């Protein structure tokens, strides 16, 4: 089992986890869930980049201000769900040992983090109360499948492309790890891409089927082996002209184009992940006026001012879990 960096930080955070953020002016119990909320980032994820840019921008602070205990573990920026899942298992085992009164946790993820929390829910029976995948890679990504198929057909050229992708992605992942965790974490760019492809997720879903819908655009079981499963996603691309993350529409175009060729139907995306790709368990909504970065309140809260704020959606879901006794 891999050791997750920042265990010392976890010990400190466990001691302080009940404290309300100093920036909280009007504390409430609206989001005070029975079990702690664990936030898991997606690919190229981090906790706080350079101490300046948190991945979940202002979301943990807002949840804590409203009564929730929120944990933000550090992960490899690019690794398979099982690799990152083992990192999360190590983190949680330490957390449970330090907090024997805590029986379970509510796992919530963004993007590729969905596989991580699904893996942990399956491998830590009795320790997970709920799994919530926000814009999760659940039912396979068309662009990742195109890359995998193309690289496989190119022979030596494909091997070179794979090597370049692995090395460049690994270097970026290592840099992110140093800037966020302060140390190097294992990286696996190709493993990540292959896993979130159509074929890769079909194989993953066979091993970890809980909450997966029988049809790509359907809803899955809301309760499996005592674990509640939820998902939600946005359906927008351009939401705030001041946000630099709005100007990367290529994945949206590719997803729409390939899905049209494969299925005859253009799948709407949040600029990165498709609506149907994200469905897991009970689908809360798949049409929020948000893009892939807005869902975690990036960049720096520059989201659509005329739509529901992402922090509100995360807070409402915590209240939903609270009302369910979770």
C-alpha positions in Angstrom: 0.0 0.0 0.0 1.3 3.4 -0.9 1.9 6.0 1.8 -0.1 9.2 1.2 2.0 12.3 1.8 0.9 14.7 4.4 0.0 12.2 7.1 1.4 14.7 9.7 -0.9 17.3 8.2 -3.8 14.9 8.6 -3.0 14.5 12.3 -3.1 18.2 12.7 -6.2 18.6 10.6 -7.9 15.9 12.6 -7.2 17.8 15.8 -8.6 21.0 14.2 -11.4 19.5 12.0 -14.2 20.7 14.3 -13.1 24.3 14.2 -15.0 26.8 12.0 -12.8 28.7 9.5 -11.7 32.0 10.7 -13.3 33.6 7.6 -16.7 32.3 8.6 -18.9 35.2 9.8 -22.2 33.5 10.0 -21.8 29.9 11.1 -24.8 27.6 10.8 -25.5 23.8 11.0 -27.1 23.6 7.5 -24.3 21.3 6.2 -23.5 19.5 9.4 -23.5 15.9 8.2 -23.2 13.1 10.6 -20.1 11.8 8.9 -17.1 13.9 7.6 -17.1 14.9 3.9 -14.0 13.9 2.0 -13.3 15.9 -1.2 -11.4 14.1 -4.0 -10.0 16.0 -7.0 -9.9 14.8 -10.6 -7.0 14.3 -13.0 -4.2 16.9 -12.6 -5.7 17.5 -9.2 -4.2 19.0 -6.1 -5.2 20.4 -2.7 -3.7 23.9 -3.0 -1.3 24.8 -5.8 1.6 26.8 -4.5 -0.5 27.9 -1.5 -2.4 30.2 -3.8 -5.0 28.1 -5.8 -7.1 25.5 -4.0 -8.6 22.9 -6.3 -12.0 23.2 -4.6 -12.1 27.0 -4.5 -13.8 28.2 -1.2 -16.0 25.0 -1.1 -14.4 23.4 1.9 -14.5 26.7 3.8 -18.1 27.3 3.0 -19.1 23.7 4.0 -17.2 24.1 7.3 -18.8 27.4 7.9 -22.1 25.6 7.7 -21.2 22.9 10.2 -19.5 20.2 8.1 -16.3 18.4 8.9 -14.3 18.5 5.6 -11.2 16.5 4.7 -9.0 17.3 1.6 -6.5 14.5 1.0 -3.6 14.8 -1.4 -3.3 12.5 -4.4 -1.2 11.7 -7.4 -2.2 14.2 -10.0 -2.4 11.5 -12.7 -2.8 7.9 -11.7 -5.4 5.1 -12.0 -8.4 4.9 -9.7 -6.9 1.9 -8.0 -3.6 3.7 -7.4 -5.3 6.8 -6.1 -7.8 4.6 -4.2 -5.1 3.0 -2.3 -3.8 6.4 -1.4 -7.2 7.4 -0.1 -7.5 4.1 1.8 -4.2 4.8 3.6 -5.4 8.3 4.4 -8.8 7.1 5.8 -7.2 4.3 7.8 -5.0 6.9 9.5 -8.0 9.2 10.0 -10.2 6.5 11.5 -7.4 5.5 13.8 -7.0 9.1 15.1 -10.8 9.5 15.3 -12.2 6.2 16.6 -15.6 7.9 17.2 -16.0 8.3 13.4 -17.6 5.3 11.8 -18.0 6.4 8.2 -17.3 9.1 5.7 -19.1 10.8 2.8 -16.9 10.6 -0.3 -17.4 13.3 -2.9 -15.3 13.7 -6.0 -14.8 15.7 -9.2 -14.0 14.3 -12.7 -11.7 11.3 -12.6 -11.9 11.2 -8.8 -15.1 9.3 -9.3 -13.3 6.1 -9.8 -11.2 6.7 -6.7 -14.1 7.0 -4.4 -16.0 4.1 -6.0 -12.9 1.9 -5.5 -12.7 2.9 -1.9 -16.4 2.3 -1.3 -16.0 -1.2 -2.6 -12.8 -2.0 -0.7 -13.7 -0.4 2.7 -17.1 -2.0 3.5 -18.9 -0.4 6.3 -16.7 2.7 6.3 -18.5 4.7 3.5 -21.9 6.3 3.9 -22.2 7.9 0.5 -20.5 8.4 -2.8 -21.1 11.5 -4.9 -19.5 11.9 -8.3 -19.5 15.4 -9.7 -18.9 15.4 -13.5 -17.4 11.9 -13.0 -15.8 9.7 -15.6 -18.2 6.8 -15.0 -19.5 5.5 -18.3 -16.5 6.1 -20.6 -15.1 9.1 -22.5 -15.2 9.2 -26.3 -12.0 11.3 -26.6 -10.0 8.9 -24.4 -11.2 6.0 -26.5 -10.2 7.8 -29.7 -6.7 8.4 -28.4 -6.4 4.8 -27.2 -7.6 3.3 -30.6 -5.5 5.7 -32.6 -2.3 5.0 -30.6 -2.8 1.3 -30.9 -3.1 1.5 -34.7 0.0 3.6 -35.3 2.6 0.9 -34.4 5.9 2.4 -33.6 4.6 5.9 -34.1 1.9 5.1 -31.6 4.5 3.8 -29.1 6.3 7.1 -29.5 3.2 9.1 -28.9 2.4 7.0 -25.8 5.9 7.6 -24.5 5.7 11.4 -25.0 2.3 11.5 -23.4 3.5 9.5 -20.4 6.6 11.6 -20.0 5.0 15.0 -20.4 2.0 14.1 -18.3 4.3 12.6 -15.6 6.4 15.7 -15.5 3.4 17.9 -15.1 2.0 15.6 -12.4 5.3 15.6 -10.5 5.4 19.4 -10.7 1.9 19.6 -9.4 2.8 17.2 -6.6 5.7 19.3 -5.5 3.8 22.6 -5.6 0.9 21.1 -3.7 2.1 18.3 -1.5 5.8 19.3 -1.3 7.0 15.9 -2.4 6.9 13.5 -5.4 4.0 11.2 -6.0 3.7 8.3 -8.5 2.2 9.3 -11.8 0.6 7.2 -14.6 -0.7 9.4 -17.4 -1.4 6.5 -19.9 -3.1 4.4 -17.2 -5.4 7.3 -16.5 -6.3 7.9 -20.2 -6.9 4.2 -20.9 -9.0 3.8 -17.8 -11.4 6.6 -18.6 -11.9 5.4 -22.2 -15.1 3.5 -23.2 -13.3 0.2 -23.0 -11.5 1.1 -19.8 -14.5 2.1 -17.9 -16.5 -0.9 -19.1 -13.8 -3.1 -17.5 -13.7 -1.0 -14.4 -17.5 -1.0 -14.1 -17.5 -4.8 -14.4 -15.3 -5.0 -11.3 -17.0 -2.1 -9.4 -20.6 -2.0 -10.6 -22.3 -0.3 -7.7 -24.4 2.6 -8.8 -23.6 2.2 -12.5 -26.7 2.6 -14.7 -27.8 -0.3 -16.9 -27.9 2.2 -19.9 -25.4 5.0 -20.5 -27.9 7.7 -19.9 -30.0 6.1 -17.2 -29.8 6.2 -13.5 -28.1 3.6 -11.3 -29.1 2.1 -8.0 -29.3 4.8 -5.4 -28.4 2.4 -2.5 -26.0 -0.5 -2.8 -24.6 -2.5 0.2 -25.5 0.4 2.5 -23.8 3.0 0.4 -25.8 5.9 -1.1 -24.8 6.8 -4.7 -25.3 10.3 -6.3 -24.1 12.3 -9.3 -24.4 15.7 -10.8 -22.9 17.7 -13.7 -23.1 20.9 -15.6 -23.9 21.3 -19.3 -22.3 24.6 -20.3 -19.0 25.7 -21.8 -18.7 29.5 -21.9 -20.1 30.9 -18.6 -17.9 33.9 -17.7 -15.8 35.8 -20.2 -13.3 36.8 -17.5 -12.5 33.2 -16.7 -9.5 31.9 -18.7 -10.6 28.3 -18.3 -13.6 29.1 -20.5 -11.3 29.2 -23.6 -10.5 25.5 -23.9 -13.4 24.2 -25.9 -11.5 21.5 -27.9 -12.5 18.6 -25.6 -16.2 19.6 -25.8 -16.0 19.7 -29.6 -14.3 16.4 -29.8 -16.7 14.7 -27.4 -19.7 16.0 -29.3 -18.3 15.1 -32.7 -17.2 11.6 -31.8 -20.4 10.8 -29.9 -22.4 11.8 -32.9 -20.3 9.5 -35.1 -20.5 6.6 -32.7 -24.1 6.8 -31.5 -25.8 9.1 -33.9 -26.6 11.4 -31.0 -24.5 14.4 -29.9 -23.7 14.1 -26.2 -23.9 17.4 -24.3 -20.8 18.0 -22.1 -19.6 20.3 -19.4 -16.7 21.1 -21.8 -14.8 18.0 -20.7 -17.2 15.2 -19.4 -20.4 14.1 -21.1 -23.8 14.3 -19.4 -24.4 10.6 -19.9 -20.8 9.7 -19.1 -21.3 11.2 -15.6 -24.4 9.3 -14.5 -24.0 7.3 -11.3 -26.6 6.3 -8.8 -29.3 8.9 -8.3 -28.7 11.7 -10.8 -29.4 14.9 -8.9 -29.2 17.1 -12.1 -27.1 16.9 -15.3 -27.9 20.4 -16.6 -26.5 23.0 -14.2 -25.3 26.1 -15.9 -21.7 25.3 -15.2 -18.7 24.0 -17.1 -16.1 21.5 -15.8 -14.1 24.1 -13.9 -17.2 26.0 -12.6 -18.3 22.8 -10.8 -15.4 23.3 -8.3 -15.8 27.1 -8.4 -12.8 27.7 -10.6 -11.1 29.8 -11.6 -11.1 31.9 -8.4 -14.9 31.9 -8.3 -15.3 33.3 -11.8 -18.5 31.5 -12.6 -21.9 32.4 -14.2 -23.3 35.1 -12.0 -26.8 34.5 -13.3 -26.8 30.8 -12.4 -26.8 28.9 -9.1 -23.4 29.2 -7.5 -21.4 26.0 -7.3 -20.8 26.5 -3.5 -24.6 26.5 -3.1 -24.9 23.2 -4.9 -22.2 21.5 -2.8 -23.8 23.0 0.4 -27.3 21.8 -0.7 -26.0 18.3 -1.2 -24.4 18.3 2.3 -27.8 19.3 3.6 -29.4 16.5 1.7 -27.0 14.0 3.3 -27.6 15.6 6.7 -31.4 15.1 6.3 -30.8 11.4 5.3 -28.9 10.9 8.6 -25.5 10.7 6.8 
